[in-house]
Amino acid sequence: MKRLLTHLLTAGLAAGLVWMLLREPVPATGPAGAAGKTLLYYQSPMHPWVKSSQPGRCTVCGMQLVPVYQGDKGYDKEAAGSGIVMLPAGSPNVMGLQTSEVKRRPLERTMRVAGLVEDDDSRHRIMSAYTGGRVEKLFVNFEGAEVKAGQPLATFYSQDLLSAARDYKLAIKQGGGSLQVSAGTRLRQLGLTPEQITAVPDRADDDLFFEILAPVSGTVVKRHVYEGQYVQEGGELFEIADFSRKWFQFIAYEQDLPFLRTGQKVRLTTPSIPGKVIESSVTFINPNLDEMTRSARVRVEIENKETPEGLGLGREFLHKLYGEAVVALDAPEVITVPRQAVLWSNLQPRVYVEKEVGTYQQRAVTLGRTGDAYFEVVDGLKDGERVVLTGNMLIDGQAQLDAMATGGPPALESAPALTAMPDMDHTALLAYLKAVDAVNAALADDNLEAAHAALQKLPASPEGIIKIPPPPPVLDLKELRKAFLPWSQEVAKVATAIQDHLPGIHIFRCPMTNDLWTGAPANAKWIQLTTDLRNPYWGHEMRSCGTEIKP
């Protein structure tokens, strides 16, 4: 009841708007009219089946009748039940009606995300003890300290180092040669740098300590030792991270992944640096999806510049900083329709296609991905057709009024009239679809033998319903899938038309079938009797790739 009231209210509002736009009558100067044309009759612009040989008002809505001259389009009674809306001459201009061309274009989409600024894992360095000993003094005793390569971090006492240093000095006194090389190699193994080894001969005999130097410049993110602590060989001392480059990481869900690719531009902002926009690009998309959230982590590399002295921050981006970004997504060229041209009824998208100026046909469409300004059109429209962009609500109101006058809703052009089949044919078709589902399941499991067995059990479909024959037995899965795809598409098309009459039929599409082989179409469909996604085109390689097309 609510739905009926909604339709009546929509139709009434549309009728009122069109009445206001067209209430000024078109003047007629007599039988020949203003332009010398022969006047045929007067007609209601809102209810075209109301005609009169004399000027007056519509008996339904009270709207002024307009003249129809010879050569103008009259009201087509058959059009009322076919989803075609015919407007009187001049009405599209008065209504401000605009159309747009359906064409192939890149499907641009702006993705807004939130994530964290994290450190670059590839720029971490853990310092560990090359030999056992005691940490005598710490020069860096807190986490977050900035250090330069070669800067002393601690002094270290080690009996092994002292013995190796004495051996190196003795080898030099004995003339160097292979003994000096061997002793120097030993010092390198114990963690001294080439510069420290060069300075060993000048060390005082009572100097018992060696300096531990920072191997790289960066920030001390972890300190594992204290002064006076004894460490074993291999014990961790410090962890240093180079924060000159950071990773901004965010979550991308399955529906966004078809748009994402490396190299796409990203504009990043963060509350800690108000007013500044950092531009970078996507560098990595994790191929492993999280099973719980069905999402993947996406990485953006950003430069982390040093802040001016006195601010006390060190660098612009701190660790684990919150950030927001805008990613400019794009996709290969596809057939698109402006989003504002699409109307929705019971989750079924539809548009009005301009057959000629003043004549518009309601058309059901199957939509794919969503862009900022356009929808991808999977089925229902062709490149070059024109759809109503503004004024489509008024035309839709007229279509509903026409439908009421003819006793039923307008038929959508793309829906096959299969619902009037006898019960016997419905039963046969359902058995046929169940057998098709068995073929799908075998292909989803990469089981060639099971697919052949399911095809052999395939019953005959009701005559004339499935116009493409099933695939013949072949020697490998790829060839079978090539033959299977057009047949599966035809079965899905038929199932779409009768989905409401055969409960339990689910229709899916895969956005990546054009990558299967050269010439393969994108967004190929298939049917299932369960909602458990099983992609027959990709099998185990991408078994869960696809989305269900809701009726």
C-alpha positions as CSV (number, residue, x, y, z in Angstrom):
1,M,0.0,0.0,0.0
2,K,2.9,2.4,0.9
3,R,4.6,1.7,-2.4
4,L,1.3,2.4,-4.3
5,L,0.9,5.7,-2.4
6,T,4.5,6.6,-3.2
7,H,4.0,6.0,-6.9
8,L,0.8,8.0,-6.9
9,L,2.5,10.9,-5.1
10,T,5.4,10.8,-7.5
11,A,3.1,10.7,-10.5
12,G,1.0,13.5,-9.1
13,L,4.0,15.7,-8.4
14,A,5.3,15.1,-11.9
15,A,1.9,15.9,-13.4
16,G,1.8,19.1,-11.5
17,L,5.2,20.2,-12.6
18,V,4.5,19.4,-16.3
19,W,1.2,21.2,-16.0
20,M,2.9,24.3,-14.7
21,L,5.5,24.1,-17.4
22,L,3.0,23.5,-20.2
23,R,-0.1,25.3,-19.0
24,E,0.2,28.2,-21.5
25,P,-1.7,27.0,-24.6
26,V,-0.2,27.0,-28.0
27,P,-2.2,29.5,-29.9
28,A,-4.0,28.4,-33.0
29,T,-5.2,30.8,-35.7
30,G,-7.6,28.5,-37.4
31,P,-7.7,25.3,-39.3
32,A,-4.4,26.1,-41.1
33,G,-2.6,27.1,-37.8
34,A,0.1,29.7,-37.4
35,A,2.6,28.0,-39.7
36,G,0.2,27.0,-42.4
37,K,-0.2,23.5,-41.1
38,T,-3.5,21.7,-40.9
39,L,-4.9,21.4,-37.4
40,L,-5.8,17.9,-36.6
41,Y,-7.1,18.0,-33.0
42,Y,-6.4,19.2,-29.5
43,Q,-4.6,17.0,-27.1
44,S,-3.7,16.9,-23.4
45,P,0.1,17.2,-23.0
46,M,-0.1,15.3,-19.7
47,H,-2.7,12.7,-20.7
48,P,-2.3,12.3,-24.5
49,W,-5.2,9.9,-24.9
50,V,-7.6,12.9,-24.0
51,K,-8.3,14.5,-27.4
52,S,-10.9,17.1,-28.6
53,S,-11.8,18.8,-31.8
54,Q,-12.2,22.0,-29.9
55,P,-9.9,24.0,-27.5
56,G,-10.5,23.3,-23.8
57,R,-9.1,21.6,-20.8
58,C,-8.1,18.0,-20.0
59,T,-10.9,16.1,-18.4
60,V,-8.4,14.3,-16.1
61,C,-6.1,17.0,-14.8
62,G,-7.7,20.2,-16.0
63,M,-4.7,21.2,-18.1
64,Q,-5.1,23.3,-21.2
65,L,-5.3,21.2,-24.4
66,V,-2.7,21.9,-27.0
67,P,-3.2,21.7,-30.8
68,V,-1.6,18.9,-32.9
69,Y,-1.0,19.8,-36.5
70,Q,-0.5,17.5,-39.5
71,G,3.0,16.1,-39.4
72,D,3.3,16.2,-35.6
73,K,3.5,13.0,-33.6
74,G,0.1,12.0,-32.2
75,Y,-0.5,9.7,-29.2
76,D,0.5,6.1,-29.9
77,K,-1.8,3.8,-27.9
78,E,0.7,0.9,-28.2
79,A,3.5,3.0,-26.8
80,A,1.7,3.4,-23.4
81,G,2.3,-0.2,-22.5
82,S,5.8,-0.5,-23.8
83,G,7.6,2.1,-21.6
84,I,7.7,4.7,-24.4
85,V,6.7,8.2,-23.4
86,M,5.8,10.6,-26.2
87,L,5.7,14.4,-25.4
88,P,3.9,17.0,-27.5
89,A,6.0,19.1,-29.9
90,G,7.9,21.8,-28.0
91,S,7.5,20.1,-24.6
92,P,11.2,19.1,-24.2
93,N,12.3,22.7,-24.6
94,V,9.7,24.0,-22.3
95,M,10.6,21.4,-19.7
96,G,14.3,22.2,-20.0
97,L,14.9,18.5,-20.8
98,Q,18.5,17.7,-21.5
99,T,20.1,14.5,-22.8
100,S,23.6,13.1,-22.7
101,E,25.4,10.7,-24.9
102,V,26.4,7.2,-23.7
103,K,30.0,6.8,-24.6
104,R,33.2,5.0,-23.7
105,R,35.4,6.9,-21.2
106,P,37.8,6.3,-18.3
107,L,35.7,5.7,-15.2
108,E,37.2,8.3,-12.9
109,R,36.6,8.0,-9.2
110,T,37.9,9.8,-6.1
111,M,38.6,7.6,-3.1
112,R,38.8,9.2,0.3
113,V,40.7,7.2,2.9
114,A,42.2,7.4,6.4
115,G,45.2,5.7,7.7
116,L,48.4,6.0,9.7
117,V,51.9,7.3,9.0
118,E,54.3,4.5,9.9
119,D,58.0,4.0,9.7
120,D,59.6,2.3,6.7
121,D,60.3,-1.3,7.8
122,S,63.1,-1.6,5.3
123,R,65.0,1.3,7.0
124,H,65.4,-0.3,10.4
125,R,68.8,-1.4,11.8
126,I,69.2,-3.5,15.0
127,M,72.6,-3.2,16.7
128,S,73.8,-6.3,18.5
129,A,76.9,-7.2,20.4
130,Y,79.7,-8.8,18.3
131,T,81.2,-10.3,21.4
132,G,80.4,-10.6,25.1
133,G,81.2,-7.6,27.4
134,R,80.0,-4.8,29.7
135,V,78.4,-1.6,28.7
136,E,80.4,1.0,30.6
137,K,78.8,4.3,29.7
138,L,75.8,5.3,27.5
139,F,76.0,8.5,25.4
140,V,72.4,7.9,24.1
141,N,70.2,6.8,27.0
142,F,66.7,7.5,25.8
143,E,64.5,6.5,22.9
144,G,63.7,9.1,20.2
145,A,67.2,10.5,20.1
146,E,68.5,11.5,16.7
147,V,72.0,10.2,15.8
148,K,74.4,10.5,12.9
149,A,76.3,7.7,11.3
150,G,79.6,7.3,13.2
151,Q,78.3,9.0,16.4
152,P,79.4,7.2,19.6
153,L,76.4,5.5,21.4
154,A,78.3,3.8,24.3
155,T,81.6,2.6,25.6
156,F,82.2,-1.1,25.9
157,Y,84.6,-3.3,27.8
158,S,85.4,-6.7,26.2
159,Q,88.3,-9.0,27.0
160,D,88.2,-10.4,23.5
161,L,88.5,-6.9,22.0
162,L,91.5,-6.1,24.2
163,S,93.3,-9.3,23.3
164,A,92.6,-8.8,19.6
165,A,93.9,-5.2,19.8
166,R,97.2,-6.3,21.5
167,D,97.6,-8.9,18.7
168,Y,97.2,-6.2,16.1
169,K,99.8,-4.0,17.7
170,L,102.2,-6.8,18.0
171,A,101.7,-7.8,14.3
172,I,102.6,-4.2,13.3
173,K,105.8,-4.2,15.4
174,Q,106.8,-7.5,13.8
175,G,106.6,-6.0,10.3
176,G,102.9,-6.3,9.5
177,G,102.3,-8.6,6.5
178,S,99.9,-11.5,6.8
179,L,99.9,-11.3,10.6
180,Q,98.6,-7.8,10.6
181,V,95.9,-8.6,8.0
182,S,94.8,-11.6,10.1
183,A,94.7,-9.5,13.3
184,G,92.8,-6.7,11.5
185,T,90.2,-9.1,10.2
186,R,89.7,-10.4,13.7
187,L,89.0,-6.8,14.9
188,R,86.5,-6.4,12.1
189,Q,84.8,-9.6,13.2
190,L,84.5,-8.1,16.8
191,G,82.7,-5.0,15.5
192,L,85.3,-2.3,15.0
193,T,85.1,0.0,12.0
194,P,88.0,0.5,9.6
195,E,88.7,3.9,11.2
196,Q,88.7,2.4,14.7
197,I,91.1,-0.3,13.6
198,T,93.5,2.3,12.0
199,A,93.5,4.1,15.4
200,V,94.4,0.9,17.4
201,P,98.2,1.4,17.3
202,D,97.8,4.8,19.0
203,R,95.7,3.5,21.9
204,A,97.2,3.7,25.4
205,D,98.0,0.5,27.0
206,D,95.7,1.3,30.0
207,D,92.7,2.2,27.7
208,L,90.3,-0.6,28.4
209,F,87.2,0.6,26.5
210,F,86.0,0.7,23.0
211,E,83.3,3.0,21.5
212,I,80.1,1.5,20.0
213,L,79.4,3.8,16.9
214,A,76.1,4.3,15.1
215,P,76.2,2.4,11.8
216,V,73.6,4.7,10.2
217,S,71.9,8.0,10.7
218,G,68.4,7.9,12.2
219,T,66.3,7.8,15.3
220,V,66.9,5.5,18.3
221,V,63.5,3.7,18.6
222,K,64.6,1.1,21.1
223,R,67.3,0.9,23.8
224,H,67.9,-2.5,25.2
225,V,70.8,-1.9,27.6
226,Y,71.7,0.2,30.6
227,E,75.1,1.4,32.0
228,G,76.9,-1.4,33.7
229,Q,74.9,-4.2,32.0
230,Y,76.8,-7.2,30.8
231,V,75.7,-8.6,27.4
232,Q,76.3,-11.9,25.7
233,E,77.4,-12.2,22.1
234,G,74.4,-11.4,19.8
235,G,72.6,-9.5,22.5
236,E,70.6,-6.5,21.2
237,L,71.9,-3.1,22.1
238,F,69.9,-0.5,20.1
239,E,67.4,-0.3,17.2
240,I,67.8,2.7,14.8
241,A,65.2,3.7,12.2
242,D,65.7,6.1,9.3
243,F,62.7,8.3,9.4
244,S,63.6,10.4,6.4
245,R,61.1,8.4,4.5
246,K,57.7,7.2,5.9
247,W,54.9,4.9,4.9
248,F,51.3,6.1,4.8
249,Q,49.2,3.0,4.9
250,F,45.4,2.7,4.5
251,I,42.8,0.0,4.0
252,A,41.2,-0.7,0.7
253,Y,38.1,-2.9,0.5
254,E,37.3,-5.4,-2.3
255,Q,35.0,-3.0,-4.2
256,D,37.8,-0.5,-4.4
257,L,40.6,-2.9,-5.5
258,P,39.6,-3.0,-9.2
259,F,40.3,0.7,-9.4
260,L,43.6,0.7,-7.5
261,R,47.0,0.4,-9.1
262,T,50.6,1.4,-8.3
263,G,51.6,4.9,-9.4
264,Q,48.2,6.5,-8.8
265,K,48.4,10.0,-7.3
266,V,47.7,10.6,-3.7
267,R,47.1,13.9,-1.8
268,L,47.7,13.5,1.9
269,T,46.8,15.8,4.8
270,T,47.2,15.4,8.5
271,P,45.8,17.4,11.5
272,S,49.4,17.9,12.9
273,I,50.4,19.9,9.8
274,P,47.3,22.1,9.1
275,G,47.0,23.6,5.6
276,K,49.7,21.5,4.0
277,V,49.0,18.9,1.3
278,I,51.6,16.2,0.6
279,E,51.5,14.8,-2.9
280,S,52.8,11.2,-3.5
281,S,51.7,8.0,-5.2
282,V,50.7,4.4,-4.4
283,T,53.8,2.2,-4.3
284,F,52.5,-1.1,-3.1
285,I,49.1,-3.0,-2.8
286,N,49.2,-6.0,-0.5
287,P,47.9,-9.0,-2.5
288,N,46.9,-10.8,0.7
289,L,43.4,-9.8,1.8
290,D,42.3,-9.9,5.4
291,E,39.8,-12.7,5.7
292,M,37.7,-10.9,8.3
293,T,37.4,-7.4,6.8
294,R,37.9,-8.5,3.1
295,S,40.4,-5.7,2.6
296,A,44.0,-5.1,1.6
297,R,46.6,-2.7,2.9
298,V,47.9,0.0,0.5
299,R,51.2,1.8,0.9
300,V,52.2,5.3,0.0
301,E,55.8,6.5,0.4
302,I,56.3,10.1,1.6
303,E,59.4,12.2,2.3
304,N,59.8,13.2,5.9
305,K,61.7,16.4,6.0
306,E,63.5,17.8,9.0
307,T,61.7,20.6,10.8
308,P,63.4,24.0,11.5
309,E,65.4,24.1,14.7
310,G,63.5,25.2,17.8
311,L,60.3,23.3,17.0
312,G,61.5,20.3,18.9
313,L,59.9,17.8,16.5
314,G,62.9,16.6,14.5
315,R,60.9,15.7,11.4
316,E,57.5,16.7,10.1
317,F,55.7,13.3,10.4
318,L,55.8,11.6,13.8
319,H,55.4,7.8,14.1
320,K,51.7,6.5,14.0
321,L,50.4,9.9,13.0
322,Y,46.8,10.0,11.7
323,G,46.3,11.1,8.1
324,E,43.6,11.5,5.5
325,A,44.2,11.1,1.8
326,V,42.4,11.5,-1.6
327,V,43.3,8.9,-4.2
328,A,42.6,9.7,-7.8
329,L,41.4,6.4,-9.2
330,D,40.8,5.5,-12.8
331,A,39.9,2.5,-14.8
332,P,40.2,1.5,-18.5
333,E,37.6,3.0,-20.9
334,V,34.2,1.4,-20.4
335,I,30.6,2.2,-21.5
336,T,29.4,4.9,-19.1
337,V,26.1,6.7,-18.3
338,P,25.9,9.9,-16.1
339,R,24.8,9.0,-12.6
340,Q,22.0,11.6,-12.6
341,A,20.4,9.9,-15.6
342,V,19.8,6.7,-13.6
343,L,16.5,6.2,-11.7
344,W,15.9,3.4,-9.3
345,S,12.8,1.3,-8.6
346,N,12.9,-1.7,-6.3
347,L,16.7,-1.7,-6.6
348,Q,16.4,-2.0,-10.4
349,P,18.2,0.8,-12.2
350,R,16.6,2.3,-15.3
351,V,17.1,5.2,-17.7
352,Y,15.1,6.9,-20.4
353,V,16.6,6.6,-23.9
354,E,15.8,9.2,-26.5
355,K,14.5,7.5,-29.6
356,E,14.0,10.9,-31.2
357,V,13.2,14.3,-29.9
358,G,10.0,14.0,-27.9
359,T,10.0,10.2,-27.8
360,Y,11.7,8.4,-24.8
361,Q,11.8,4.7,-23.9
362,Q,12.3,3.3,-20.4
363,R,15.3,0.9,-20.4
364,A,16.5,-1.4,-17.6
365,V,20.3,-1.4,-17.2
366,T,22.8,-3.4,-15.4
367,L,25.4,-1.3,-13.7
368,G,29.0,-2.1,-12.8
369,R,31.5,0.0,-11.0
370,T,30.6,3.5,-9.7
371,G,32.6,6.6,-10.6
372,D,32.4,10.1,-9.3
373,A,30.1,11.3,-12.1
374,Y,29.3,8.1,-14.1
375,F,28.2,4.5,-13.7
376,E,29.8,1.7,-15.7
377,V,27.2,0.1,-17.9
378,V,27.5,-3.7,-18.1
379,D,24.3,-4.3,-20.1
380,G,21.3,-2.4,-21.4
381,L,22.9,0.6,-23.3
382,K,25.1,1.0,-26.4
383,D,27.8,3.4,-27.3
384,G,26.2,6.5,-29.0
385,E,22.7,6.3,-27.5
386,R,21.4,9.3,-25.7
387,V,19.7,9.2,-22.3
388,V,17.7,11.8,-20.5
389,L,19.9,13.8,-18.1
390,T,17.5,16.4,-16.6
391,G,13.7,16.0,-16.7
392,N,13.8,12.3,-16.4
393,M,11.7,12.5,-13.2
394,L,9.0,14.3,-15.2
395,I,9.1,11.7,-17.9
396,D,9.0,8.9,-15.4
397,G,5.9,10.5,-13.8
398,Q,4.3,10.6,-17.3
399,A,5.2,6.9,-17.8
400,Q,3.5,6.0,-14.5
401,L,0.3,7.9,-15.5
402,D,0.4,6.2,-18.9
403,A,0.7,2.9,-17.2
404,M,-2.3,3.6,-14.9
405,A,-4.3,4.5,-18.0
406,T,-3.5,1.3,-19.7
407,G,-3.9,-0.9,-16.7
408,G,-0.3,-2.0,-15.9
409,P,3.3,-0.9,-15.5
410,P,5.4,-0.1,-18.6
411,A,7.5,-3.0,-19.9
412,L,11.2,-2.5,-19.8
413,E,12.8,-3.0,-23.2
414,S,15.6,-5.2,-22.0
415,A,13.5,-7.7,-20.1
416,P,12.5,-10.8,-22.1
417,A,8.9,-11.9,-21.7
418,L,9.6,-15.4,-20.3
419,T,7.3,-15.2,-17.2
420,A,4.3,-16.4,-19.2
421,M,5.7,-19.8,-19.8
422,P,3.6,-22.9,-18.8
423,D,4.4,-24.5,-15.5
424,M,5.9,-27.5,-17.4
425,D,8.4,-25.3,-19.1
426,H,9.3,-23.5,-15.8
427,T,10.0,-26.9,-14.2
428,A,12.1,-27.9,-17.2
429,L,14.0,-24.7,-17.1
430,L,14.7,-25.0,-13.4
431,A,16.1,-28.5,-13.9
432,Y,18.3,-27.1,-16.7
433,L,19.6,-24.3,-14.5
434,K,20.4,-26.8,-11.7
435,A,22.5,-28.8,-14.2
436,V,24.2,-25.6,-15.3
437,D,25.1,-24.9,-11.7
438,A,26.8,-28.3,-11.5
439,V,29.0,-27.3,-14.5
440,N,29.8,-24.0,-12.8
441,A,30.8,-25.8,-9.6
442,A,33.2,-28.2,-11.4
443,L,34.9,-25.3,-13.3
444,A,35.3,-23.4,-10.0
445,D,37.1,-26.4,-8.6
446,D,39.3,-26.7,-11.7
447,N,37.9,-30.2,-12.2
448,L,37.8,-30.9,-16.0
449,E,36.5,-34.5,-15.5
450,A,33.6,-33.4,-13.3
451,A,32.7,-30.6,-15.8
452,H,32.5,-33.1,-18.6
453,A,30.3,-35.4,-16.5
454,A,28.0,-32.5,-15.6
455,L,27.7,-31.5,-19.3
456,Q,26.7,-35.1,-20.2
457,K,23.9,-34.9,-17.6
458,L,22.6,-31.6,-18.9
459,P,18.8,-31.9,-19.9
460,A,17.2,-30.2,-22.8
461,S,16.0,-26.6,-22.1
462,P,12.5,-25.5,-23.1
463,E,12.5,-24.9,-26.8
464,G,13.8,-21.5,-27.9
465,I,14.7,-20.2,-24.4
466,I,18.5,-20.8,-24.4
467,K,19.7,-19.8,-27.8
468,I,23.4,-20.7,-27.4
469,P,24.4,-24.4,-27.2
470,P,26.4,-25.8,-24.3
471,P,30.2,-26.2,-24.7
472,P,31.5,-29.5,-26.2
473,P,34.0,-31.7,-24.4
474,V,37.6,-30.3,-24.8
475,L,41.0,-31.4,-23.6
476,D,41.9,-28.6,-21.2
477,L,40.2,-26.2,-18.7
478,K,41.1,-23.0,-20.6
479,E,39.5,-24.1,-23.8
480,L,36.4,-25.4,-22.0
481,R,36.1,-22.0,-20.2
482,K,36.3,-20.2,-23.6
483,A,33.4,-22.3,-24.9
484,F,31.6,-22.1,-21.6
485,L,31.6,-18.2,-21.3
486,P,29.1,-17.2,-24.0
487,W,26.7,-20.1,-23.0
488,S,26.9,-19.0,-19.4
489,Q,26.2,-15.4,-20.4
490,E,23.1,-16.5,-22.3
491,V,21.9,-18.6,-19.3
492,A,22.4,-15.7,-16.9
493,K,20.5,-13.4,-19.2
494,V,17.5,-15.7,-19.2
495,A,17.8,-16.3,-15.5
496,T,17.7,-12.5,-14.9
497,A,14.4,-12.2,-16.6
498,I,12.7,-14.9,-14.5
499,Q,14.7,-14.5,-11.3
500,D,11.6,-13.4,-9.4
501,H,9.6,-16.5,-10.5
502,L,12.3,-19.1,-9.8
503,P,13.5,-18.5,-6.3
504,G,17.0,-19.7,-5.4
505,I,18.7,-18.5,-8.6
506,H,21.6,-16.1,-7.9
507,I,23.4,-14.3,-10.6
508,F,27.0,-13.2,-10.3
509,R,29.5,-11.2,-12.4
510,C,33.3,-11.1,-12.5
511,P,34.9,-7.7,-13.3
512,M,38.1,-9.3,-14.5
513,T,37.1,-11.8,-17.1
514,N,38.6,-9.6,-19.8
515,D,42.0,-10.7,-18.4
516,L,41.3,-14.3,-19.1
517,W,42.4,-14.3,-22.8
518,T,42.5,-11.8,-25.7
519,G,39.1,-10.7,-26.7
520,A,37.3,-12.0,-23.5
521,P,34.5,-9.6,-22.4
522,A,34.6,-7.9,-19.0
523,N,32.0,-8.5,-16.4
524,A,30.9,-12.0,-17.6
525,K,28.0,-13.4,-15.7
526,W,27.1,-16.9,-14.4
527,I,24.4,-18.4,-12.2
528,Q,24.5,-20.3,-8.9
529,L,22.0,-21.9,-6.7
530,T,23.9,-20.8,-3.6
531,T,25.3,-17.5,-2.4
532,D,28.7,-19.0,-1.8
533,L,30.8,-17.3,-4.4
534,R,32.4,-19.8,-6.8
535,N,33.9,-18.1,-9.9
536,P,33.9,-20.7,-12.8
537,Y,36.0,-18.5,-15.1
538,W,39.1,-18.2,-12.8
539,G,38.7,-21.3,-10.6
540,H,41.1,-21.6,-7.7
541,E,43.3,-18.8,-9.1
542,M,40.6,-16.3,-8.1
543,R,37.6,-18.3,-6.8
544,S,36.1,-15.5,-4.8
545,C,36.4,-12.8,-7.5
546,G,33.0,-11.4,-8.3
547,T,29.8,-9.8,-6.9
548,E,26.2,-10.8,-6.9
549,I,23.8,-8.9,-9.1
550,K,20.7,-8.3,-6.9
551,P,17.3,-8.5,-8.5
